[in-house]
Amino acid sequence: MRLLILYHAGFTYTPTIFHYLDAFRQHSVNKVEYFNIDQPCADVDFSGYDCLFVNFCVASVSRIKPPPYFSRLLPALCRYRGVKVAAIQDEYDFTDKLKGFFAEVGFDVILTNVPQEAVRQIYPEPWFDDVHFETVQTAYLAEDVVEAGRAALPLAERLIALGYRGRELPCRFGDLGWQKGEVGRRFKAVCEAHGVDCDIAVDEASRFQGEDWLDFVRSCRVMLGTPSGCNVFDFDGSLHASLVEQEKLIYRPGSVLFPDGPAAGRRVLKYEDVRDEVLAHDCGFDMGQVSARIFEAVASSTALALIRGNYSGVLRPDEHYVPIEPDYSNIDEVLDRILDIPVMQAMAARAYAHVVGEPANYYAGGLIERVDRLIAGVAVNGAAPDPGIGPGVPTTAVPMGIDPYLNAKLAEARIELKAADARMAEAMRLAAEGRLDVVKHPDGTYRVLKFDEPR
């Protein structure tokens, strides 16, 4: 069969997304082509294909602020009469918009991260009765990562006892999101207090890209980690809207919500301020996922110390990783365990044998085989048009990737954007305190100054 993969090339700067897309070319029994939706097309016609696979980056674009070209893409998806498969991630964000997209297009199969026993809780609408939901992981093991990891040094020869790179996530991602930053802060403090060599950071500027990240993983004896995903479902976006409004209120002196406001030096919304509101949207089941970073550590024979969780059923505590209790009540015990190099080497070996030795379950090729079987088993409503009907679409034989130079520039731009956001937050705080002044220069330009700056 002819299988067309729809994706957004702007998302392929993330290697895991590129590897996911390219796995279809490498492993599918079908004839695979790729269509980048981020391009001008006067006419979009998919009638020459037996199946469309809509990747999660397309679905993500559909639910936030669809770009102009989406108005041409959506009717073409609806008209298409062949097999339609969608893959989704982050389905906890603006879930109703996502479900509307699924219902309008009429997908036959949806690859979801929701556990099977909870699918009807999230998708109870009758128009999903005939849709097959297949629970999959958010990430899979890439063969090139496994191959590169074979040359990794034994743990005893690595200089960094404990490593981690994380970042602060918005409050709406709940406890799982909060742990991304908290685990780094907690363990950096305890390592420094005990003189343990660590390399831990949770700021955007310290993040690694591409091969630099893998080199870092292979230089650490143990990596910290948390579950990916989120247990908080913001179906209609109301939680997001509420938190945005509360962020604004922080900068208003005498705010009812935050009376200490700017006077206390508070510049961002703190998770503890809104935790009760956020957890009111908790789904009641575990959406914690295994991430590509965890697979990369396992393939590099790096031991793991992880916040206790399910991890898509891939890893088991004490057998494959050192469990960290979510309240950090066992942090000293964890530190003692990870400093025992022979014990960590044995644990890393068990995780490696379990994951790397199970290609059908944890490699991308195993996922593609599952998708191929699902496509073959779908009963199509009406025959797909004959190949060649219609003007078609501009396709490629491989997914478009991002140039390494442009990828590095994009990483720099994200850091600059973060810095600009911080400067804007500072300006808002100073304005709320009445500590900014606008000065007109003789040349007609204006400058915004703090009162204590030279004129």
matplotlib code that plots the C-alpha trace (Angstrom):
import matplotlib.pyplot as plt

x = [0.0, 1.0, 1.4, 1.7, 3.1, 1.9, 4.2, 5.5, 9.2, 9.5, 9.3, 12.2, 14.8, 14.1, 16.1, 13.5, 10.8, 13.0, 13.9, 10.2, 9.3, 12.3, 11.5, 8.5, 10.9, 13.2, 10.7, 7.3, 6.2, 4.3, 5.6, 6.2, 6.3, 6.3, 4.3, 5.4, 2.2, 4.2, 4.4, 2.2, -0.1, -2.9, -4.6, -4.3, -5.4, -4.5, -6.5, -3.5, -2.7, -4.1, -3.5, -2.7, -0.7, -1.1, 1.9, 1.5, 3.1, 0.2, -2.3, -0.5, -0.7, -4.5, -5.4, -3.6, -3.7, -3.9, -1.9, -3.5, -2.5, -4.5, -7.7, -6.7, -5.3, -8.4, -11.0, -8.6, -8.3, -12.0, -12.6, -10.1, -11.7, -8.8, -7.5, -6.7, -4.4, -3.4, -0.7, -1.0, 1.1, 0.4, -3.3, -3.9, -3.5, -6.6, -8.1, -11.5, -9.9, -7.9, -11.0, -12.8, -10.1, -10.2, -14.0, -14.1, -11.5, -12.9, -9.9, -10.0, -7.0, -5.6, -2.3, -2.8, -0.7, -3.8, -3.9, -6.4, -8.6, -8.9, -9.6, -13.3, -12.9, -11.0, -12.9, -16.5, -18.2, -20.3, -18.4, -15.3, -17.2, -15.9, -12.3, -9.6, -7.4, -3.9, -1.9, 1.7, 4.8, 5.9, 9.4, 11.2, 14.8, 16.8, 19.2, 21.9, 21.8, 22.2, 25.1, 26.9, 26.3, 28.3, 31.5, 30.5, 33.1, 32.4, 30.9, 34.1, 35.9, 33.4, 34.1, 30.5, 28.8, 25.3, 24.1, 20.9, 19.5, 15.9, 13.8, 11.0, 7.6, 4.4, 2.3, -0.5, 1.5, 1.0, 3.2, 4.9, 5.9, 7.0, 9.3, 11.3, 12.9, 12.5, 14.5, 17.5, 17.3, 17.1, 19.9, 22.2, 21.9, 22.4, 25.4, 27.1, 26.5, 28.2, 31.0, 29.7, 30.8, 27.7, 26.7, 23.1, 21.2, 17.6, 18.0, 17.5, 21.0, 22.6, 20.7, 22.5, 21.6, 22.2, 25.6, 26.5, 23.7, 24.7, 28.3, 27.1, 25.0, 28.0, 30.2, 27.8, 27.7, 24.1, 21.4, 18.5, 15.1, 11.3, 8.3, 7.4, 3.8, 1.1, -1.8, -3.6, -6.2, -7.1, -10.0, -11.3, -8.2, -9.8, -7.0, -4.4, -6.5, -6.8, -3.1, -2.2, -4.5, -3.0, 0.4, -0.7, -2.1, 1.3, 2.4, -0.5, 0.3, -2.1, -3.5, -6.2, -4.7, -1.1, -1.1, 2.7, 3.1, 6.1, 7.1, 8.2, 10.3, 8.0, 8.4, 6.7, 3.7, 4.8, 3.4, 2.6, 0.3, -1.9, -1.3, -4.8, -6.4, -4.2, -4.8, -8.5, -8.0, -6.1, -7.3, -7.0, -4.8, -1.0, 0.0, 3.7, 5.7, 9.1, 11.1, 13.7, 16.3, 15.7, 16.2, 19.4, 20.8, 19.9, 21.6, 24.7, 24.8, 24.3, 22.5, 19.2, 17.9, 14.2, 11.2, 9.1, 6.6, 5.2, 7.3, 5.0, 5.5, 9.1, 11.2, 10.7, 12.0, 15.0, 15.5, 16.1, 16.4, 16.9, 13.5, 13.2, 10.1, 8.1, 8.3, 12.1, 11.9, 14.6, 17.0, 19.9, 19.4, 19.3, 22.6, 24.2, 23.0, 24.2, 27.7, 28.1, 29.6, 29.5, 25.8, 25.1, 27.0, 24.9, 21.7, 22.6, 23.4, 20.0, 18.2, 20.3, 19.5, 15.8, 15.4, 18.0, 17.3, 13.6, 13.5, 9.8, 8.7, 11.0, 12.6, 10.9, 10.8, 8.5, 6.1, 6.0, 5.2, 2.2, 1.1, 1.4, -0.8, -3.4, -3.6, -4.0, -6.7, -8.9, -12.1, -12.2, -15.6, -15.7, -12.8, -9.9, -9.6, -7.3, -3.7, -2.9, -6.4, -6.2, -3.2, -1.6, 0.8, 4.6, 6.1, 9.6, 11.1, 12.5, 11.4, 13.0, 15.4, 16.8, 20.3, 22.7, 23.8, 20.2, 19.4, 22.2, 21.0, 17.5, 18.7, 20.5, 17.2, 15.3, 17.8, 17.5, 13.7, 13.8, 16.1, 13.7, 10.8, 12.8, 13.5, 9.8, 8.8, 11.3, 9.9, 6.3, 7.3, 9.1, 6.1, 3.7, 5.9, 6.1, 9.8, 10.1, 10.4, 10.2, 12.8, 12.6, 16.0, 16.8, 16.8, 13.1, 13.7, 12.5, 14.2, 12.6, 14.8, 14.7, 14.7, 18.2, 19.8, 21.8, 19.8]
y = [0.0, 3.6, 5.3, 9.1, 10.5, 14.1, 16.0, 19.6, 20.0, 22.8, 20.1, 18.0, 20.1, 17.6, 14.4, 12.1, 13.4, 13.0, 9.5, 8.7, 9.9, 8.2, 4.9, 4.5, 4.7, 2.1, -0.4, -0.2, -2.8, -0.1, 2.3, 5.4, 9.1, 12.3, 15.5, 18.5, 20.5, 23.7, 24.7, 26.6, 24.4, 25.7, 22.3, 19.4, 16.0, 12.8, 10.5, 8.6, 7.0, 4.0, 5.4, 8.7, 8.8, 12.2, 12.7, 14.3, 17.5, 18.1, 17.4, 19.8, 22.6, 21.9, 22.6, 25.9, 28.5, 26.8, 28.6, 29.8, 26.7, 24.5, 25.8, 24.0, 20.9, 20.2, 19.8, 17.5, 15.3, 15.2, 14.3, 11.5, 8.0, 5.8, 4.6, 7.5, 7.1, 9.8, 9.9, 12.3, 13.4, 15.9, 15.2, 16.7, 20.2, 21.8, 18.3, 19.5, 21.2, 18.1, 15.9, 18.3, 17.8, 14.0, 14.0, 16.3, 14.3, 10.9, 8.9, 5.1, 4.6, 6.9, 6.3, 7.6, 7.8, 7.3, 3.8, 1.5, 1.3, 5.1, 5.8, 6.1, 8.5, 10.9, 10.1, 9.3, 10.9, 8.6, 9.5, 7.7, 4.4, 3.0, 4.4, 2.0, 3.6, 2.0, 2.9, 3.6, 5.2, 8.8, 7.7, 4.6, 3.5, 4.6, 2.1, 4.7, 5.6, 2.0, 1.6, 4.7, 3.6, 0.4, 2.4, 4.0, 3.8, 1.7, 3.7, 3.5, 5.5, 8.3, 11.5, 12.8, 10.9, 12.4, 14.4, 16.1, 18.7, 19.8, 23.0, 24.8, 23.9, 26.0, 25.4, 23.8, 20.6, 19.8, 17.7, 15.8, 19.1, 20.6, 17.7, 18.5, 21.5, 20.4, 17.1, 19.1, 21.7, 19.1, 16.9, 19.7, 21.0, 17.6, 16.8, 20.1, 19.6, 16.2, 17.1, 14.8, 15.6, 16.5, 18.4, 19.4, 22.4, 23.4, 26.6, 26.8, 28.1, 24.9, 22.5, 20.3, 19.7, 16.6, 14.9, 17.2, 15.7, 12.2, 12.9, 14.3, 11.2, 9.0, 11.1, 10.5, 7.5, 8.1, 10.3, 11.8, 11.7, 12.1, 10.8, 12.6, 13.6, 15.2, 14.0, 17.3, 17.5, 21.0, 20.0, 23.5, 25.6, 27.3, 26.3, 27.8, 31.0, 31.3, 30.8, 33.4, 35.9, 35.2, 35.7, 39.2, 39.9, 39.3, 42.6, 44.7, 46.2, 45.1, 42.2, 40.3, 37.0, 37.9, 40.8, 40.7, 41.0, 42.9, 44.1, 40.6, 40.4, 37.7, 37.7, 34.5, 32.5, 29.9, 26.4, 26.2, 29.3, 27.4, 23.7, 23.1, 24.7, 22.7, 19.4, 19.9, 19.0, 15.8, 12.8, 10.3, 7.9, 7.8, 9.4, 9.3, 8.3, 7.0, 9.6, 9.5, 10.7, 7.7, 5.4, 7.2, 6.8, 3.1, 2.6, 4.4, 2.0, 4.9, 4.1, 5.9, 7.5, 8.4, 9.8, 6.7, 6.2, 3.8, 4.9, 3.4, 0.0, -0.1, 0.2, -1.3, 0.4, -1.1, -3.5, -1.0, 2.3, 3.8, 5.1, 8.7, 9.2, 12.2, 13.9, 13.4, 11.6, 9.1, 11.6, 10.7, 6.9, 7.6, 9.5, 6.6, 4.1, 5.9, 6.3, 2.5, 2.1, -1.7, -1.7, 1.0, -0.9, -4.0, -2.0, -0.3, -3.7, -5.0, -2.0, -2.4, -6.1, -5.5, -2.5, -3.0, -6.8, -6.2, -4.7, -5.6, -3.7, -0.7, 0.0, 2.3, -0.6, -2.5, 0.4, 0.6, -3.1, -2.5, 0.4, -1.7, -4.4, -1.8, -0.3, -3.7, -4.6, -1.5, -1.9, 1.1, 2.9, 2.9, 2.1, 4.5, 6.3, 4.9, 6.0, 9.0, 10.7, 14.4, 16.9, 15.2, 16.9, 17.6, 14.8, 13.5, 10.1, 11.0, 13.5, 16.9, 17.6, 20.8, 21.8, 21.4, 25.0, 26.3, 24.0, 25.6, 29.0, 28.0, 26.9, 30.3, 32.1, 30.1, 31.2, 34.8, 34.6, 33.3, 36.3, 38.7, 37.2, 37.7, 41.4, 41.9, 40.4, 42.8, 45.8, 44.8, 44.5, 47.9, 49.5, 48.1, 49.7, 53.0, 52.7, 53.3, 56.6, 57.4, 59.8, 61.6, 62.3, 65.2, 62.9, 62.1, 58.6, 57.4, 55.3, 53.5, 53.8, 52.8, 55.8, 55.0, 54.8, 57.8, 60.0]
z = [0.0, -0.5, 2.9, 3.1, 6.4, 7.1, 9.4, 10.1, 9.2, 11.8, 14.5, 13.2, 15.0, 17.8, 16.9, 18.5, 16.2, 13.1, 14.1, 14.7, 11.2, 9.5, 11.2, 8.8, 5.8, 7.4, 8.8, 7.1, 4.7, 2.8, 0.2, 2.3, 1.3, 3.3, 3.0, 5.0, 5.7, 6.3, 2.6, 0.2, -1.8, -4.0, -4.1, -1.7, -2.8, -1.1, -3.4, -4.7, -1.4, 0.5, 3.9, 5.6, 8.8, 10.6, 12.9, 16.3, 15.2, 12.7, 15.4, 17.8, 15.1, 14.8, 18.4, 19.3, 16.5, 13.1, 10.4, 7.1, 5.1, 7.5, 5.9, 2.8, 4.5, 6.7, 3.8, 2.0, 5.1, 5.4, 1.8, 1.8, 1.8, 2.6, 6.0, 8.3, 11.3, 13.8, 16.4, 19.3, 22.2, 24.9, 24.6, 28.0, 26.5, 25.0, 24.7, 23.4, 20.4, 19.6, 19.9, 17.5, 15.0, 15.3, 14.9, 11.9, 10.0, 11.0, 11.9, 11.9, 14.3, 17.0, 18.6, 22.2, 25.4, 27.5, 29.2, 27.6, 30.7, 30.7, 27.0, 27.4, 30.3, 28.0, 24.8, 25.9, 22.9, 20.7, 17.5, 18.9, 19.3, 16.1, 16.4, 17.4, 20.1, 20.4, 23.5, 22.6, 24.2, 23.6, 22.7, 21.3, 21.1, 18.0, 16.5, 16.0, 19.7, 20.7, 18.3, 19.6, 23.2, 22.7, 23.1, 26.4, 29.2, 32.3, 35.1, 37.2, 34.5, 34.3, 36.2, 36.9, 39.7, 39.0, 36.0, 35.0, 32.6, 33.1, 32.9, 34.6, 33.1, 33.3, 36.4, 34.4, 34.0, 37.6, 39.8, 37.0, 35.4, 38.7, 39.4, 36.3, 38.0, 41.7, 41.3, 39.9, 42.7, 45.5, 44.3, 43.4, 46.9, 48.6, 46.3, 47.1, 50.8, 50.7, 48.2, 45.5, 41.9, 40.0, 36.9, 37.4, 35.9, 35.2, 33.2, 29.5, 28.7, 30.2, 28.0, 25.5, 21.9, 19.6, 20.1, 22.9, 25.0, 24.3, 25.2, 28.5, 29.2, 28.5, 30.9, 33.9, 36.1, 37.0, 35.5, 37.3, 35.7, 36.0, 34.1, 31.0, 30.4, 32.5, 34.7, 34.4, 31.5, 30.5, 28.3, 27.4, 28.1, 31.1, 33.4, 31.0, 30.8, 34.6, 35.2, 32.6, 34.3, 37.7, 36.2, 35.2, 38.7, 40.3, 38.9, 40.3, 43.7, 46.4, 44.4, 46.2, 45.1, 46.0, 48.4, 48.9, 45.1, 43.7, 47.2, 48.0, 44.8, 43.3, 39.5, 38.4, 39.4, 41.9, 41.6, 45.3, 44.8, 42.4, 43.0, 44.4, 41.4, 39.0, 40.7, 40.5, 36.8, 37.6, 35.5, 38.4, 36.5, 35.7, 32.5, 33.3, 30.3, 29.5, 27.6, 24.8, 27.4, 29.6, 26.6, 25.7, 29.2, 29.1, 25.7, 27.1, 30.0, 32.4, 35.6, 36.5, 39.6, 38.8, 40.6, 41.3, 38.5, 35.9, 32.9, 30.4, 32.1, 30.7, 33.8, 37.3, 40.5, 42.3, 39.3, 36.6, 38.4, 41.9, 43.0, 44.4, 46.4, 45.1, 48.5, 48.6, 51.9, 50.8, 49.2, 51.5, 50.9, 47.1, 47.3, 49.2, 46.6, 43.6, 45.0, 45.1, 41.6, 41.4, 42.4, 39.8, 37.1, 37.7, 37.7, 34.4, 32.9, 33.9, 32.3, 29.2, 28.8, 29.4, 27.0, 24.3, 24.2, 23.4, 19.9, 19.4, 22.4, 22.8, 19.4, 16.8, 14.4, 16.7, 16.7, 12.9, 12.7, 15.0, 12.9, 9.7, 11.2, 12.3, 8.8, 7.2, 9.6, 9.2, 7.2, 4.9, 4.4, 0.7, -1.7, -1.8, -5.2, -7.8, -7.5, -9.6, -9.4, -8.7, -8.7, -5.7, -3.3, -3.3, -1.4, -0.5, 0.0, 3.4, 6.1, 5.9, 8.8, 10.2, 9.2, 12.2, 11.9, 11.8, 14.7, 16.8, 15.9, 16.9, 20.3, 20.7, 19.7, 22.3, 25.0, 23.8, 23.9, 27.5, 28.4, 26.7, 28.6, 31.9, 30.9, 30.2, 33.5, 35.2, 33.4, 34.3, 38.0, 38.0, 36.2, 38.8, 41.5, 39.7, 39.3, 35.5, 33.7, 30.0, 28.8, 25.4, 23.8, 21.5, 18.4, 19.0, 20.4, 23.8, 26.5, 29.4, 32.5, 36.1, 38.4, 39.6, 36.2, 34.7, 32.3]

ax = plt.figure().add_subplot(projection="3d")
ax.plot(x, y, z, "-o")
ax.set_aspect("equal")
plt.show()
